[in-house]
Amino acid sequence: MASGGSKVWTVFSLVSALGAAAIAKKAIDKSWTIATGKKPPENPADPDVDIWEAVAWAVASGTAIGLARMIAQRRAASYYARSTGHLPPDLRKDHQEA
């Protein structure tokens, strides 16, 4: 069961993180457009993009996507724990059993 549970958790965690990142990306793109009046930089590494715009975009998008993924994975872990009676395998402490 641990192997099967681990695979289920891996897929569940990945799907929740990717979904959250996609939603966050749409939200931050829209917020950027509203706040600045222009589209977010397609490639912040492009020398034609102002350095401060690239830095601001990297900070804003990285923070939003990171937070969304973390929240989604915490919720997924909570759901997994309620469904199985224990934390996902990679979140258990050493003294916790399945």
C-alpha positions as CSV (number, residue, x, y, z in Angstrom):
1,M,0.0,0.0,0.0
2,A,2.8,2.4,0.8
3,S,4.1,2.2,-2.8
4,G,0.6,2.7,-4.2
5,G,-0.2,5.5,-1.8
6,S,3.1,7.1,-2.6
7,K,2.3,7.1,-6.3
8,V,-1.2,8.4,-5.7
9,W,0.2,11.2,-3.5
10,T,2.9,12.1,-6.1
11,V,0.2,12.4,-8.9
12,F,-2.2,14.3,-6.6
13,S,0.5,16.7,-5.4
14,L,1.7,17.3,-8.9
15,V,-1.7,18.0,-10.4
16,S,-2.6,20.3,-7.6
17,A,0.7,22.2,-7.9
18,L,0.4,22.6,-11.7
19,G,-3.3,23.7,-11.5
20,A,-2.5,26.3,-8.8
21,A,0.5,27.6,-10.8
22,A,-1.6,27.9,-14.0
23,I,-4.3,29.8,-12.1
24,A,-1.8,32.0,-10.4
25,K,-0.1,32.8,-13.7
26,K,-3.4,33.9,-15.2
27,A,-4.1,36.1,-12.2
28,I,-0.7,37.7,-12.1
29,D,-0.7,38.4,-15.8
30,K,-4.1,40.1,-15.5
31,S,-3.0,42.0,-12.4
32,W,0.2,43.1,-14.1
33,T,-1.7,44.4,-17.1
34,I,-4.2,46.3,-14.9
35,A,-1.4,47.8,-12.7
36,T,1.0,48.8,-15.5
37,G,-1.2,49.2,-18.5
38,K,0.9,46.8,-20.5
39,K,1.5,43.1,-21.0
40,P,3.9,41.3,-18.7
41,P,7.4,40.8,-20.2
42,E,7.5,37.6,-22.3
43,N,11.1,37.0,-21.5
44,P,12.5,39.1,-18.6
45,A,16.0,38.0,-19.7
46,D,15.7,39.9,-22.9
47,P,18.0,43.0,-22.8
48,D,15.3,45.1,-24.4
49,V,13.2,44.7,-21.2
50,D,14.0,47.4,-18.7
51,I,15.9,45.8,-15.8
52,W,13.5,47.1,-13.1
53,E,10.5,45.8,-15.0
54,A,12.2,42.4,-15.3
55,V,13.0,42.4,-11.6
56,A,9.5,43.5,-10.6
57,W,8.0,40.8,-12.9
58,A,10.3,38.1,-11.5
59,V,9.4,39.0,-7.9
60,A,5.7,39.3,-8.5
61,S,5.3,36.2,-10.6
62,G,7.6,34.0,-8.6
63,T,5.9,35.0,-5.3
64,A,2.4,34.5,-6.7
65,I,3.2,31.1,-8.2
66,G,5.2,29.9,-5.3
67,L,2.4,30.8,-2.8
68,A,-0.3,29.3,-4.9
69,R,1.6,26.0,-5.3
70,M,2.4,25.9,-1.5
71,I,-1.2,26.5,-0.6
72,A,-2.5,23.9,-3.1
73,Q,-0.1,21.3,-1.9
74,R,-1.0,21.9,1.8
75,R,-4.6,21.6,0.9
76,A,-3.9,18.4,-1.1
77,A,-1.9,17.0,1.9
78,S,-4.8,17.8,4.2
79,Y,-7.3,16.1,1.9
80,Y,-5.0,13.1,1.6
81,A,-4.6,12.8,5.4
82,R,-8.4,13.0,5.9
83,S,-8.9,10.4,3.2
84,T,-6.3,7.9,4.3
85,G,-5.8,8.7,8.0
86,H,-2.2,9.6,7.6
87,L,0.0,12.2,6.0
88,P,1.5,11.5,2.5
89,P,4.7,9.5,2.6
90,D,7.1,12.3,2.0
91,L,5.5,14.5,4.6
92,R,5.6,12.0,7.5
93,K,8.0,12.6,10.3
94,D,10.4,9.7,11.2
95,H,8.3,8.5,14.1
96,Q,5.0,8.4,12.2
97,E,3.8,5.2,10.7
98,A,1.5,4.7,7.8
